[in-house]
Amino acid sequence: MVVSVEFYGAQRALTRTHEVKVPLLENGRVRDVAKYVSSLYPDLPLDEENFLVTVNNKVSTLNHILNYNDKIAFLPHIGGG
């Protein structure tokens, strides 16, 4: 099965792409995708506490079981003050 990870803003600049396809075994989870993406882009900050996960544009979790062609995004938290 294959899923997609979409990159936005600074992530897109760092990865130099807007999307990467990720091969995944059946019953793969978002957590597995995060590990795979981290191995491709070690400078990409994907620490659990630093981002919000979306699957098909809906807020999700790292334990979410993925389906074929799902689209995942790891959106950094935006802070202000």
C-alpha positions as CSV (number, residue, x, y, z in Angstrom):
1,M,0.0,0.0,0.0
2,V,1.1,3.6,-0.6
3,V,0.2,6.8,1.3
4,S,1.3,10.4,0.7
5,V,2.9,12.9,3.0
6,E,2.3,16.5,2.1
7,F,4.7,19.2,3.1
8,Y,3.9,22.9,3.6
9,G,5.9,26.1,4.3
10,A,9.3,25.5,6.0
11,Q,8.9,21.7,5.6
12,R,8.5,22.1,1.8
13,A,11.6,24.3,1.7
14,L,13.6,21.8,3.8
15,T,12.5,18.7,1.8
16,R,12.4,20.5,-1.6
17,T,9.2,18.8,-2.5
18,H,5.5,19.2,-1.8
19,E,4.8,15.5,-1.4
20,V,6.5,12.1,-0.9
21,K,5.0,8.7,-1.4
22,V,5.5,6.2,1.4
23,P,5.3,2.4,1.0
24,L,3.5,0.9,3.9
25,L,2.4,-2.5,5.0
26,E,-1.3,-3.2,5.6
27,N,-2.4,-1.9,9.0
28,G,0.4,0.6,9.0
29,R,0.0,3.6,11.3
30,V,0.8,7.3,11.1
31,R,3.6,6.6,13.5
32,D,5.3,4.3,10.9
33,V,5.0,7.0,8.3
34,A,6.6,9.6,10.7
35,K,9.6,7.2,11.2
36,Y,10.0,6.7,7.5
37,V,9.9,10.4,6.7
38,S,12.3,11.1,9.5
39,S,14.7,8.6,8.0
40,L,14.4,10.4,4.6
41,Y,14.7,13.9,6.1
42,P,16.6,13.7,9.4
43,D,16.6,17.5,9.7
44,L,12.8,17.7,9.6
45,P,11.6,18.3,13.2
46,L,9.0,15.5,13.7
47,D,9.1,15.2,17.5
48,E,5.6,14.2,18.7
49,E,5.1,17.3,20.8
50,N,6.0,19.6,17.9
51,F,3.3,18.9,15.4
52,L,-0.4,18.2,14.7
53,V,-1.2,15.2,12.5
54,T,-3.9,15.3,9.8
55,V,-5.1,12.4,7.7
56,N,-7.1,13.4,4.7
57,N,-7.4,16.9,6.1
58,K,-8.9,15.8,9.5
59,V,-7.0,15.9,12.8
60,S,-5.7,12.5,13.7
61,T,-3.2,10.7,15.9
62,L,0.0,8.8,15.5
63,N,-1.9,5.5,16.2
64,H,-4.3,6.0,13.4
65,I,-4.4,3.0,11.0
66,L,-4.0,4.1,7.4
67,N,-5.7,3.1,4.2
68,Y,-4.4,3.1,0.6
69,N,-3.9,6.6,-0.8
70,D,-4.4,8.4,2.5
71,K,-2.8,11.9,2.6
72,I,-0.9,12.7,5.8
73,A,0.4,16.1,7.0
74,F,2.6,16.9,10.0
75,L,1.7,20.5,10.7
76,P,3.9,22.4,13.1
77,H,2.3,24.2,16.0
78,I,2.1,27.9,15.5
79,G,2.8,30.0,18.6
80,G,2.5,33.6,19.4
81,G,2.5,35.9,22.2
